[in-house]
């Protein structure tokens, strides 16, 4: 994927994620045992069993690196890793059905003769948030449209980037590919007529964090998502996200 430059809103370079063994008496205990004076516990996720450790923004990188090694030496710590950034993937600028060549490649029209899809299928779009009231989306969006893991609230609406660029529309675009309302004489044709929910894990600049993505995956699985779409990426992998993926698979979700 292609990641944009990080902004203070989503820059997590001063955080370390610590995975704690299920055998530990408490989730925070092993982290507190290894915590430097300059750091503090910011948050803990009981389901995925990891703790977010916050360092001051001006902390030298070497100190955080040393802490990762120190934390991992604790018998009740499974892993420790930097809270890395994730970015949206490139979106083609293809307006309306007449230019939706991928739908032709999968022979979608032939499938539409059989079914347009089912609202009983729930698709979670983990992305920049979405304009979920859009005239070509609203009918296929759940009444409670989702959750925001960037701002920490229950409104996954996309936000305008101050420099007037438009990566915030990425989640709307992805949602439209999945389930824009079909055969309504408006906009584009969705692949299916599934029910959409949105987890906003990427900021207005299209960049998010390991913890935001992992928490959004866990949330989507807990919401009963049949499909979880992640049109985002990074050159690196993290255990926190891998655990979230495994958790979602265990809940029966298909991750794309």
N, C-alpha and C positions, 0 to 999 in steps of 0.2 A: 504494500500500500504506500501511498504518498502522504506523509505527515507534514502539516504546516508548522511554522515556528510556534513555540509554546508561548502562551500569555500567562500573566500572574494568576488568572482565574483557574487554570488547569495545570499549572506547573507543579509537579510533585517530586521534583528532584531532591527535595529536602526531607523525604519520607522513606521509611523502611517498613516493609511488610513482614511480619514474623508469624509463621505458621506454628501452632502449638499442638502437641500430641494430645489425643483424646484421653490418654492415661493421666494427664496432669490434673491435680486437684482443683485448679482454677485456671481460667483462660489467661488472665493477666499476670498470675504469679510468676511463671518462668520469665516473662518479659521484664517484670519489675526487678527480678534478680540480676538481670544483665544490663539494666538501663543506665546510661551515663547521666551525670548531673545535668548536662546541657539539654537532654532530650526529655520528652514527655509522651505519655500514651494519649493518642488522639481519639482512637475509636477501636472497637472490638466487634468482630462478626462471629457470633456463636455458631451459626450454621456451617460456615466454611472454616471456622476455627483459625482465624488469623487476627492479629493485632496490628494497628497502624501506629508507628512510632514517628513522632514529629521532632525534627531537629531545627534549630534556628536557621533562617535563610542564609546567613553568612558563614555557616559551618563549612570548613574545608572538606573536600570530597574524601580525603584520606581517613578522616575520623569516621564517616559513615561506612566506609569500606571496612575499617577495623571492627566497627560494631557488628556488621554482618557476620564476620568470622567469630566474634565473641558470642553472639547470640546462638549461632549454630553449634557452638561447643557445649551448650546446655543440653542435658540429656532429655529434657522434655520439649525441646524446640526441634521441629521437623525441617524447617527451612527459614532463611531470612533473605530478602531480596529488595532492591530498590523499587520504588513505586514508579514504574516506567510510563512513558507517554505513548499513546496510540493515536493514529490519525485516520481520517476518512480516506477512502479509495477514490480514484478518479471517476467522475460521473460523465458519461457522454451527453451531449446536448441534443437529444433527439425528441422534437416536439410531435405530439399527436400520433395516432395509430398508423398513418400512412408511411411513417418512417420508423416504425417499431420493428425493424428487421428481425430481432431475436424471437419475436412471437411467430414470425413466419418460419424461422429455423426449427422451432419446436412443434410446428404444425398446429398452432393453438386454435385456429378457426375450426379445424376438424374436431378438436376436443370440445369446443364450445357447442357443437351440434349435439353432443351428448349431455354436457353439463357445464354451467358457468362456475361451478364450485359450490361450497357449502359454508354458510355462516356458522355452522357448528365447529368448523376448524378455526383455531385461534393462532394468529401470527403475531409474534412480538418483534418489533423493529428496534434494535439497539443502535442508536445513531445520534444525530444532532438535535433530536426532537423533531416536531413536525407541526405544520399548519393543519391540525386535525379537523378544523371546521371547513377546510377547503371544499368547494362545491362538488369536486370529483372524488372526495374521500369520505366526507362526513357520514354518509349512509352506511359505510362499512367499518366505522370506528366504534369501539365499545363505548357505552355511555360514560364510563370512567376511563378516560383515554390513556392513562398511564402514570408515570412517575419520573421526576427529574433528579438524577444522581449527580448533577453538576452543582445546582443551587440547593439541593436537599429539600425540595418541596414536591407537591403532588400534581404539578402542572408541567407536562412535557412539551409545552409550546416552544417553537424555535425562537431564537433571539437574533436581532439584527446586529451584524458586525459593524463596529464604529467606522471602519474604513470603506463601508458600502459594498464590500465583496459579498458573495452570496453562498458560502458553504453551509449556512444554516438551512438552506433549502434542500440539502442532501437527504435528510430524513424524510421530507415530504416526497421527494423524487423516488426514493427507495420504496416507501409505502405505496406510492402510485403504481410502481412496477408490480408489486405483490398483489394489490387489491384495489386499484382505482375502480370506480363503479363502471361496469360494462354495459353497453347498449343503452346509454342514457343521453346520447347526443352531445356529450360534453367531454372535452379534454382527451385523455388517453384511455386505452383499454387495459384493465388489470389482468394479470394472469389468472387470478381466481377471485371469487367473491367471498373470501374468508373474512373473519372479524379481526380487525387490527387493534393492537395496543402498542404504545410507544414508550421505550425506556430511553430517556435523554442522558447519554453517557459521554457525549462529545460537546464541547463548548461552541460558542458562536463562530470561533475560528476553525472548527473542525477537529480539534485536538482534545483528547481525554486521557485518562489514566488507567493503570492496571486495576486499581481498586474500584473505580467507577464502572468499568466494563464488567468486572467479576460480580459486583453487587447487582448490576442490571441483569446479568444472566441468571443469577440466583432468584431475583425477584420475578423474572419472566417465568421461570420454571415453577415457582410457587403460585403464579397466576394461572397455571394450567396451560401454558403455551404449547401447542402442538409443534410449532416451528418457531425457532429463534434465529432471526437473520442479523448477521454482523458484517456489514459492508465496510469494514475498517481493518487496519492491519499495522504491523510493525515488523522490523527485521528480527526482533528477539522474542523469546517465549518466556512465560513466567509460570511458576508453580501455582500461584494464586488463581490465575485464569484457568489453568488446567484443572484445578480442583472444582472450580465453578462449572466448567464444561462437564466434568464427570458427574457432578451433582445433578445437572440438568438432564443428562442422559439417564440417570437413575430415576428421574421423575417422568421419563417417557418423552422428552422433548427431542426433536430433530434440530441440530444446530447447523446453520448454513453460513 
